[in-house]
Amino acid sequence: MFFTRALRQAATKVTTGLTGVPVQPNARPMLIETYNSTLTVLSRLPATAAYRQATESITKSRLAIVESTESHEEIEAKIGGNFQIEELLMQAEDELKLSAKMEQWKPWEELEVPIPEGQWKYPGNKE
């Protein structure tokens, strides 16, 4: 049944209309897997990290929508932003890569070298 549904969706959507972005007939399971992987990586970051809080919120929200809906069109409509499911998958994959980089970079830690005096002073800046 799943295979025929994927074929039916592929048959109804011939192109994304976006250069270089092919139609992805199995986008929903791939999206669920990517969102879950992102949440796993985010769980290793400190709970107080602003990046973790923001990204976790968006990812959990989108994952709930994708898990509750079978139709690609409904997923696209509920998430909003006029995105196609292929674009959502690309965004999710990019966020997964970035979350792994953030884990490596550790931006929540103190700077190794203090900020130089006057670094953020510009003409017209009153600070």
DSSP file (Angstrom, degrees, kcal/mol; ACC not computed):
  #  RESIDUE AA STRUCTURE BP1 BP2  ACC     N-H-->O    O-->H-N    N-H-->O    O-->H-N    TCO  KAPPA ALPHA  PHI   PSI    X-CA   Y-CA   Z-CA
    1    1 A M     >        0   0    0      0, 0.0     4,-2.1     0, 0.0     5,-0.2   0.000 360.0 360.0 360.0 -44.2    0.0    0.0    0.0
    2    2 A F  H  >  +     0   0    0      1,-0.2     4,-2.2     2,-0.2     5,-0.2   0.905 360.0  52.8 -61.5 -40.2    2.7    2.5    0.9
    3    3 A F  H  > S+     0   0    0      1,-0.2     4,-2.0     2,-0.2    -1,-0.2   0.905 109.6  47.6 -63.9 -41.7    4.5    1.8   -2.4
    4    4 A T  H  > S+     0   0    0      2,-0.2     4,-2.5     1,-0.2    -1,-0.2   0.864 109.6  53.6 -68.9 -34.9    1.4    2.5   -4.5
    5    5 A R  H  X S+     0   0    0     -4,-2.1     4,-2.4     2,-0.2    -2,-0.2   0.919 109.0  49.1 -64.1 -42.3    0.7    5.7   -2.5
    6    6 A A  H  X S+     0   0    0     -4,-2.2     4,-2.2     1,-0.2    -2,-0.2   0.899 112.2  48.4 -63.5 -40.4    4.2    7.0   -3.2
    7    7 A L  H  X S+     0   0    0     -4,-2.0     4,-2.3     2,-0.2    -2,-0.2   0.900 110.2  51.5 -65.8 -40.3    3.7    6.2   -6.9
    8    8 A R  H  X S+     0   0    0     -4,-2.5     4,-1.7     2,-0.2    -2,-0.2   0.919 111.4  47.0 -62.7 -43.5    0.3    7.9   -7.0
    9    9 A Q  H  X S+     0   0    0     -4,-2.4     4,-1.7     1,-0.2    -1,-0.2   0.895 112.2  50.2 -65.7 -39.1    1.8   11.1   -5.4
   10   10 A A  H  < S+     0   0    0     -4,-2.2    -1,-0.2     1,-0.2    -2,-0.2   0.869 109.5  52.1 -65.5 -35.6    4.8   11.0   -7.9
   11   11 A A  H  < S+     0   0    0     -4,-2.3    -1,-0.2     1,-0.2    -2,-0.2   0.839 110.7  46.9 -70.6 -32.0    2.4   10.6  -10.8
   12   12 A T  H  < S+     0   0    0     -4,-1.7     2,-0.7     1,-0.2    -1,-0.2   0.777 112.3  52.1 -81.1 -25.4    0.3   13.6   -9.7
   13   13 A K     <  +     0   0    0     -4,-1.7    -1,-0.2     1,-0.2     3,-0.1  -0.903  59.5 169.0-115.3 104.3    3.4   15.9   -9.1
   14   14 A V        +     0   0    0     -2,-0.7     2,-0.3     1,-0.2     9,-0.3   0.855  66.8   5.9 -83.4 -37.2    5.6   15.9  -12.1
   15   15 A T        -     0   0    0      7,-0.1    -1,-0.2     1,-0.1     0, 0.0  -0.977  52.8-138.3-146.0 155.5    7.9   18.7  -11.2
   16   16 A T        -     0   0    0      5,-0.5     3,-0.1    -2,-0.3    -1,-0.1   0.685  42.4-128.9 -83.6 -19.9    8.6   21.0   -8.2
   17   17 A G  S    S+     0   0    0      1,-0.3     2,-0.5     4,-0.2    -2,-0.0   0.545  75.4 113.3  80.3   6.8    9.0   24.0  -10.5
   18   18 A L  S >  S-     0   0    0      3,-0.4     3,-2.0     0, 0.0    -1,-0.3  -0.955  75.0-114.3-115.1 126.3   12.3   24.7   -8.8
   19   19 A T  T 3  S+     0   0    0     -2,-0.5     0, 0.0     1,-0.3     0, 0.0  -0.350  99.1   7.0 -59.9 127.8   15.5   24.3  -10.8
   20   20 A G  T 3  S+     0   0    0      1,-0.1    -1,-0.3    -2,-0.1     0, 0.0   0.462 102.2 108.4  81.5   1.2   17.7   21.5   -9.4
   21   21 A V    <   -     0   0    0     -3,-2.0    -5,-0.5     3,-0.0    -3,-0.4  -0.890  54.9-159.9-114.3 102.0   15.0   20.3   -6.9
   22   22 A P        -     0   0    0      0, 0.0     2,-0.2     0, 0.0    -7,-0.1  -0.351  31.0 -90.9 -77.6 160.8   13.6   17.0   -8.1
   23   23 A V        -     0   0    0     -9,-0.3   -13,-0.0    -2,-0.1    -7,-0.0  -0.511  36.6-153.7 -66.7 134.4   10.2   15.6   -6.9
   24   24 A Q    >   -     0   0    0     -2,-0.2     3,-1.2     1,-0.1     4,-0.2  -0.896  12.2-174.9-115.0  99.2   10.7   13.4   -3.8
   25   25 A P  T 3  S+     0   0    0      0, 0.0     3,-0.3     0, 0.0    -1,-0.1   0.767  85.6  45.3 -68.1 -24.1    7.9   10.8   -3.6
   26   26 A N  T 3> S+     0   0    0      1,-0.2     4,-1.4     2,-0.1     5,-0.2  -0.135  74.3 125.7-107.6  36.6    9.0    9.5   -0.2
   27   27 A A  H <>  +     0   0    0     -3,-1.2     4,-2.8     1,-0.2     5,-0.2   0.861  62.9  61.4 -66.1 -37.2    9.6   12.9    1.4
   28   28 A R  H  > S+     0   0    0     -3,-0.3     4,-2.3     1,-0.2    -1,-0.2   0.947 107.6  40.8 -61.0 -52.4    7.3   12.3    4.4
   29   29 A P  H  > S+     0   0    0      0, 0.0     4,-2.2     0, 0.0    -1,-0.2   0.880 117.1  50.6 -63.5 -34.5    9.3    9.3    5.9
   30   30 A M  H  X S+     0   0    0     -4,-1.4     4,-2.4     2,-0.2    -2,-0.2   0.889 109.8  50.5 -67.3 -37.8   12.6   11.0    5.1
   31   31 A L  H  X S+     0   0    0     -4,-2.8     4,-2.7     2,-0.2     5,-0.2   0.908 110.1  49.5 -65.8 -43.0   11.3   14.2    6.8
   32   32 A I  H  X S+     0   0    0     -4,-2.3     4,-2.3    -5,-0.2    -2,-0.2   0.924 112.4  48.0 -61.7 -45.2   10.3   12.3    9.9
   33   33 A E  H  X S+     0   0    0     -4,-2.2     4,-2.2     2,-0.2    -2,-0.2   0.911 113.1  47.6 -63.0 -43.0   13.7   10.6   10.0
   34   34 A T  H  X S+     0   0    0     -4,-2.4     4,-2.4     2,-0.2    -2,-0.2   0.914 111.6  49.7 -66.5 -43.3   15.6   13.8    9.6
   35   35 A Y  H  X S+     0   0    0     -4,-2.7     4,-2.3     1,-0.2    -2,-0.2   0.913 111.8  48.9 -62.1 -42.0   13.6   15.7   12.2
   36   36 A N  H  X S+     0   0    0     -4,-2.3     4,-1.8    -5,-0.2    -1,-0.2   0.890 110.8  50.4 -64.8 -38.8   14.2   12.8   14.7
   37   37 A S  H  X S+     0   0    0     -4,-2.2     4,-2.1     2,-0.2    -2,-0.2   0.904 109.8  50.8 -64.3 -41.0   17.9   12.9   13.9
   38   38 A T  H  X S+     0   0    0     -4,-2.4     4,-2.8     1,-0.2    -2,-0.2   0.917 109.0  50.8 -63.0 -43.2   18.0   16.6   14.5
   39   39 A L  H  X S+     0   0    0     -4,-2.3     4,-1.7     1,-0.2    -1,-0.2   0.856 108.2  53.5 -63.8 -34.3   16.3   16.3   17.8
   40   40 A T  H  < S+     0   0    0     -4,-1.8     4,-0.5     2,-0.2    -1,-0.2   0.926 111.6  44.3 -65.1 -44.9   18.8   13.6   18.8
   41   41 A V  H >< S+     0   0    0     -4,-2.1     3,-1.4     1,-0.2     4,-0.3   0.922 112.4  52.6 -65.0 -43.5   21.7   15.9   18.1
   42   42 A L  H >< S+     0   0    0     -4,-2.8     3,-1.6     1,-0.3    -1,-0.2   0.817  98.2  65.3 -62.9 -30.6   20.0   18.9   19.8
   43   43 A S  T 3< S+     0   0    0     -4,-1.7    -1,-0.3     1,-0.3    -2,-0.2   0.711  95.8  58.8 -66.3 -18.4   19.5   16.8   22.9
   44   44 A R  T <  S+     0   0    0     -3,-1.4    -1,-0.3    -4,-0.5    -2,-0.2   0.572  91.8  85.3 -86.1  -9.6   23.3   16.7   23.3
   45   45 A L  S <  S-     0   0    0     -3,-1.6    58,-0.1    -4,-0.3    54,-0.0  -0.557  98.5 -85.4 -86.5 156.5   23.5   20.5   23.5
   46   46 A P    >   -     0   0    0      0, 0.0     3,-1.6     0, 0.0     6,-0.2  -0.342  32.6-128.4 -60.7 140.9   22.9   22.4   26.8
   47   47 A A  T 3  S+     0   0    0      1,-0.3     6,-0.1    -4,-0.1    -2,-0.0   0.721 108.1  57.6 -63.9 -20.9   19.3   23.0   27.5
   48   48 A T  T 3  S+     0   0    0      4,-0.1    -1,-0.3     5,-0.0     2,-0.3   0.543  77.4 114.6 -87.3  -7.4   20.1   26.7   28.1
   49   49 A A    <>  -     0   0    0     -3,-1.6     4,-2.2     1,-0.2     5,-0.2  -0.478  63.0-144.4 -68.0 127.3   21.6   27.2   24.6
   50   50 A A  H  > S+     0   0    0     -2,-0.3     4,-2.4     1,-0.2     5,-0.3   0.877  99.3  55.3 -60.7 -39.5   19.4   29.6   22.7
   51   51 A Y  H  > S+     0   0    0      1,-0.2     4,-2.6     2,-0.2     5,-0.3   0.928 108.7  47.8 -59.9 -45.2   20.1   27.7   19.4
   52   52 A R  H  > S+     0   0    0     -6,-0.2     4,-2.8     1,-0.2     5,-0.3   0.935 111.9  49.4 -61.8 -46.3   18.8   24.5   21.0
   53   53 A Q  H  X S+     0   0    0     -4,-2.2     4,-1.7     1,-0.2    -2,-0.2   0.927 116.2  41.1 -61.1 -46.8   15.7   26.1   22.4
   54   54 A A  H  X S+     0   0    0     -4,-2.4     4,-2.0     2,-0.2    -1,-0.2   0.937 119.3  43.2 -68.4 -47.1   14.7   27.8   19.1
   55   55 A T  H  X S+     0   0    0     -4,-2.6     4,-2.8    -5,-0.3     5,-0.2   0.890 112.7  52.6 -68.9 -39.5   15.6   24.9   16.8
   56   56 A E  H  X S+     0   0    0     -4,-2.8     4,-2.6    -5,-0.3     5,-0.3   0.900 108.8  51.4 -62.4 -40.7   14.0   22.3   19.1
   57   57 A S  H  X S+     0   0    0     -4,-1.7     4,-2.0    -5,-0.3    -2,-0.2   0.944 114.0  42.1 -62.1 -49.3   10.8   24.2   19.2
   58   58 A I  H  X S+     0   0    0     -4,-2.0     4,-2.6     2,-0.2     5,-0.2   0.922 116.0  49.3 -64.3 -44.5   10.5   24.5   15.4
   59   59 A T  H  X S+     0   0    0     -4,-2.8     4,-2.7     1,-0.2    -2,-0.2   0.912 111.8  47.3 -65.0 -43.7   11.6   20.9   14.8
   60   60 A K  H  X S+     0   0    0     -4,-2.6     4,-2.2    -5,-0.2    -1,-0.2   0.902 112.7  50.6 -63.9 -40.4    9.1   19.5   17.3
   61   61 A S  H  X S+     0   0    0     -4,-2.0     4,-1.6    -5,-0.3    -2,-0.2   0.942 114.2  42.8 -62.0 -48.6    6.3   21.6   15.9
   62   62 A R  H  X S+     0   0    0     -4,-2.6     4,-2.6     1,-0.2    -2,-0.2   0.879 111.9  54.3 -67.6 -38.0    7.0   20.5   12.3
   63   63 A L  H  X S+     0   0    0     -4,-2.7     4,-2.7    -5,-0.2     5,-0.2   0.910 106.2  52.4 -62.6 -41.5    7.5   16.9   13.3
   64   64 A A  H  X S+     0   0    0     -4,-2.2     4,-1.5     1,-0.2    -1,-0.2   0.900 111.1  47.6 -60.8 -40.8    4.1   16.8   15.0
   65   65 A I  H  X S+     0   0    0     -4,-1.6     4,-0.7     2,-0.2    -2,-0.2   0.938 113.4  46.9 -65.1 -46.9    2.5   18.2   11.8
   66   66 A V  H >< S+     0   0    0     -4,-2.6     3,-0.6     1,-0.2    -2,-0.2   0.887 113.4  48.4 -65.0 -39.4    4.3   15.6    9.6
   67   67 A E  H 3< S+     0   0    0     -4,-2.7    -1,-0.2     1,-0.2    -2,-0.2   0.805 112.1  49.1 -71.0 -28.5    3.5   12.7   11.8
   68   68 A S  H 3< S+     0   0    0     -4,-1.5     2,-0.4    -5,-0.2    -1,-0.2   0.551 109.1  58.3 -87.7  -6.9   -0.2   13.7   12.1
   69   69 A T    <<  -     0   0    0     -4,-0.7    -1,-0.1    -3,-0.6     6,-0.0  -0.977  51.0-172.8-131.0 134.8   -0.7   14.1    8.3
   70   70 A E        +     0   0    0     -2,-0.4     2,-0.2     5,-0.0    -1,-0.1   0.801  65.0  85.6 -90.4 -34.5   -0.2   11.7    5.4
   71   71 A S     >  -     0   0    0      1,-0.1     4,-2.1   -43,-0.0     5,-0.2  -0.496  66.4-147.3 -79.5 133.3   -0.8   14.1    2.5
   72   72 A H  H  > S+     0   0    0     -2,-0.2     4,-2.5     1,-0.2     5,-0.2   0.893 101.4  53.9 -61.8 -39.8    2.1   16.1    1.2
   73   73 A E  H  > S+     0   0    0      1,-0.2     4,-2.2     2,-0.2    -1,-0.2   0.897 108.6  48.0 -64.1 -40.5   -0.3   18.9    0.3
   74   74 A E  H  > S+     0   0    0      2,-0.2     4,-2.8     1,-0.2     5,-0.2   0.889 110.6  51.8 -67.7 -38.8   -1.7   19.1    3.9
   75   75 A I  H  X S+     0   0    0     -4,-2.1     4,-2.3     1,-0.2     5,-0.3   0.941 111.1  47.8 -60.7 -47.4    1.8   19.1    5.4
   76   76 A E  H  X S+     0   0    0     -4,-2.5     4,-1.7     1,-0.2     7,-0.4   0.901 114.3  46.7 -60.7 -41.9    2.8   22.0    3.1
   77   77 A A  H  < S+     0   0    0     -4,-2.2    -2,-0.2     2,-0.2    -1,-0.2   0.906 113.2  47.5 -68.5 -42.7   -0.4   23.9    4.0
   78   78 A K  H  < S+     0   0    0     -4,-2.8    -2,-0.2     1,-0.2    -1,-0.2   0.869 113.9  46.1 -70.3 -36.4   -0.1   23.3    7.8
   79   79 A I  H  < S-     0   0    0     -4,-2.3    -1,-0.2    -5,-0.2    -2,-0.2   0.851  97.1-171.5 -73.7 -33.0    3.6   24.3    8.0
   80   80 A G    ><  +     0   0    0     -4,-1.7     3,-0.9    -5,-0.3    -1,-0.1  -0.249  48.0 113.8  77.6-165.5    2.9   27.3    5.8
   81   81 A G  T 3  S-     0   0    0      1,-0.2    -1,-0.1    -4,-0.1    -4,-0.1   0.534  98.7 -90.4  75.4   5.4    5.5   29.6    4.4
   82   82 A N  T 3  S+     0   0    0     -6,-0.3     2,-0.3     1,-0.2    -1,-0.2   0.843  80.4 153.8  58.8  35.7    4.5   28.5    0.9
   83   83 A F    <   -     0   0    0     -3,-0.9     2,-0.2    -7,-0.4    -1,-0.2  -0.727  41.3-134.3 -95.8 144.8    7.1   25.7    1.0
   84   84 A Q    >>  -     0   0    0     -2,-0.3     4,-2.0     1,-0.1     3,-0.5  -0.604  30.8-109.7 -86.4 159.0    6.9   22.5   -1.0
   85   85 A I  H 3> S+     0   0    0      1,-0.3     4,-2.1    -2,-0.2     5,-0.1   0.824 119.6  58.0 -62.5 -30.4    7.7   19.3    0.9
   86   86 A E  H 3> S+     0   0    0      2,-0.2     4,-2.0     1,-0.2    -1,-0.3   0.883 106.4  48.6 -65.6 -37.4   11.0   18.9   -1.0
   87   87 A E  H <> S+     0   0    0     -3,-0.5     4,-2.6     2,-0.2    -2,-0.2   0.886 109.0  52.9 -68.3 -38.5   12.0   22.3    0.3
   88   88 A L  H  X S+     0   0    0     -4,-2.0     4,-2.4     1,-0.2    -2,-0.2   0.890 108.7  50.5 -62.7 -38.8   11.1   21.3    3.8
   89   89 A L  H  X S+     0   0    0     -4,-2.1     4,-2.4     2,-0.2    -2,-0.2   0.909 109.9  49.5 -65.4 -42.0   13.3   18.3    3.4
   90   90 A M  H  X S+     0   0    0     -4,-2.0     4,-2.3     2,-0.2    -2,-0.2   0.915 111.8  48.8 -62.6 -42.5   16.2   20.4    2.2
   91   91 A Q  H  X S+     0   0    0     -4,-2.6     4,-2.5     2,-0.2    -2,-0.2   0.914 111.0  50.1 -62.4 -43.0   15.7   22.7    5.2
   92   92 A A  H  X S+     0   0    0     -4,-2.4     4,-2.0     1,-0.2    -2,-0.2   0.902 110.8  48.8 -64.0 -41.6   15.6   19.8    7.6
   93   93 A E  H  X S+     0   0    0     -4,-2.4     4,-2.0     2,-0.2    -1,-0.2   0.901 112.1  49.1 -65.5 -40.2   18.8   18.3    6.2
   94   94 A D  H  X S+     0   0    0     -4,-2.3     4,-2.5     1,-0.2    -2,-0.2   0.897 110.6  50.5 -64.9 -39.9   20.6   21.7    6.4
   95   95 A E  H  X S+     0   0    0     -4,-2.5     4,-2.6     2,-0.2    -2,-0.2   0.868 107.9  53.3 -66.8 -35.8   19.4   22.1   10.0
   96   96 A L  H  X S+     0   0    0     -4,-2.0     4,-1.6     2,-0.2    -1,-0.2   0.922 110.8  46.5 -63.1 -44.1   20.7   18.7   10.9
   97   97 A K  H  X S+     0   0    0     -4,-2.0     4,-1.8     1,-0.2    -2,-0.2   0.919 113.8  48.6 -63.5 -43.2   24.1   19.5    9.4
   98   98 A L  H  X S+     0   0    0     -4,-2.5     4,-2.9     1,-0.2    -2,-0.2   0.889 107.2  54.7 -66.4 -38.9   24.1   22.9   11.3
   99   99 A S  H  X S+     0   0    0     -4,-2.6     4,-1.8     1,-0.2    -1,-0.2   0.877 107.8  50.3 -64.6 -34.9   23.2   21.3   14.6
  100  100 A A  H  X S+     0   0    0     -4,-1.6     4,-1.4     2,-0.2    -1,-0.2   0.894 111.7  48.5 -66.5 -38.9   26.1   18.9   14.3
  101  101 A K  H  X S+     0   0    0     -4,-1.8     4,-3.0     2,-0.2    -2,-0.2   0.900 108.9  53.0 -66.1 -40.9   28.4   21.9   13.6
  102  102 A M  H  X S+     0   0    0     -4,-2.9     4,-2.4     1,-0.2    -1,-0.2   0.878 105.9  53.9 -63.0 -36.8   26.9   23.8   16.6
  103  103 A E  H  < S+     0   0    0     -4,-1.8    -1,-0.2    -5,-0.2    -2,-0.2   0.883 113.7  43.1 -62.2 -38.0   27.7   20.9   18.8
  104  104 A Q  H  < S+     0   0    0     -4,-1.4    -2,-0.2     1,-0.2    -1,-0.2   0.892 116.9  45.1 -73.9 -41.6   31.3   21.0   17.6
  105  105 A W  H  < S-     0   0    0     -4,-3.0    -2,-0.2    -5,-0.1    -3,-0.2   0.801  86.6-155.8 -76.4 -30.5   31.6   24.8   17.8
  106  106 A K    ><  +     0   0    0     -4,-2.4     3,-1.6    -5,-0.2    -3,-0.1   0.950  16.4 179.3  53.5  60.6   30.0   25.2   21.2
  107  107 A P  T 3  S+     0   0    0      0, 0.0    -1,-0.1     0, 0.0    -4,-0.1   0.633  71.6  69.7 -68.0 -11.7   28.9   28.9   20.8
  108  108 A W  T 3  S+     0   0    0      2,-0.0     2,-0.1   -59,-0.0    -2,-0.1   0.604  82.8  92.2 -80.6 -11.8   27.3   28.8   24.3
  109  109 A E  S <  S-     0   0    0     -3,-1.6     3,-0.1     1,-0.1     0, 0.0  -0.390  90.0 -89.3 -81.1 161.1   30.8   28.7   26.0
  110  110 A E        -     0   0    0      1,-0.1    -1,-0.1    -2,-0.1     2,-0.1  -0.284  51.0 -95.4 -63.9 152.7   32.7   31.7   27.1
  111  111 A L        -     0   0    0      1,-0.1    -1,-0.1    -3,-0.1     4,-0.0  -0.414  21.3-138.1 -68.3 145.7   35.1   33.3   24.5
  112  112 A E  S    S+     0   0    0      1,-0.2    -1,-0.1    -2,-0.1    -2,-0.1   0.848  94.6  35.1 -71.9 -33.9   38.7   32.3   24.7
  113  113 A V  S    S-     0   0    0      3,-0.0    -1,-0.2    -3,-0.0    -2,-0.0  -0.977  95.7-113.4-121.7 132.1   39.9   35.8   24.2
  114  114 A P        -     0   0    0      0, 0.0     3,-0.1     0, 0.0    -2,-0.1  -0.235  40.6 -94.2 -62.9 154.1   37.9   38.8   25.6
  115  115 A I        -     0   0    0      1,-0.1     3,-0.1    -4,-0.0     4,-0.0  -0.510  47.2-110.4 -68.0 130.0   36.2   41.2   23.2
  116  116 A P    >   -     0   0    0      0, 0.0     3,-1.8     0, 0.0     4,-0.2  -0.304  39.9 -93.2 -62.1 145.0   38.6   44.2   22.5
  117  117 A E  T 3  S+     0   0    0      1,-0.3     4,-0.0     2,-0.1     0, 0.0  -0.353 109.8  11.9 -58.4 130.7   37.5   47.5   23.9
  118  118 A G  T >  S+     0   0    0     -3,-0.1     3,-1.5    -2,-0.1    -1,-0.3   0.581  81.7 134.5  79.7  10.7   35.4   49.5   21.3
  119  119 A Q  T <  S+     0   0    0     -3,-1.8    -2,-0.1     1,-0.3    -1,-0.0   0.862  77.3  40.8 -60.2 -35.9   34.9   46.6   18.9
  120  120 A W  T 3  S+     0   0    0     -4,-0.2     2,-0.6     7,-0.1    -1,-0.3   0.156  88.4 112.6-102.3  19.1   31.2   47.4   18.6
  121  121 A K    <   +     0   0    0     -3,-1.5     5,-0.1     6,-0.1     3,-0.0  -0.823  38.4 166.3 -94.8 126.2   31.5   51.2   18.4
  122  122 A Y    >   -     0   0    0     -2,-0.6     3,-2.6     3,-0.1     2,-0.2  -0.886  49.1 -76.4-130.4 160.7   30.6   52.7   15.1
  123  123 A P  T 3  S+     0   0    0      0, 0.0     3,-0.1     0, 0.0     0, 0.0  -0.411 124.5  18.9 -58.1 127.7   29.9   56.2   14.0
  124  124 A G  T 3  S+     0   0    0      1,-0.3     2,-0.6    -2,-0.2    -3,-0.0   0.237  94.5 119.6  92.8 -13.3   26.4   57.0   15.1
  125  125 A N    <   -     0   0    0     -3,-2.6    -1,-0.3     1,-0.1    -3,-0.1  -0.777  48.6-162.7 -85.8 119.4   26.5   54.2   17.7
  126  126 A K              0   0    0     -2,-0.6    -1,-0.1     1,-0.2    -5,-0.1   0.424 360.0 360.0 -88.0   1.8   26.0   55.8   21.1
  127  127 A E              0   0    0     -7,-0.2    -1,-0.2    -5,-0.1    -6,-0.1   0.487 360.0 360.0 -78.2 360.0   27.2   52.9   23.2
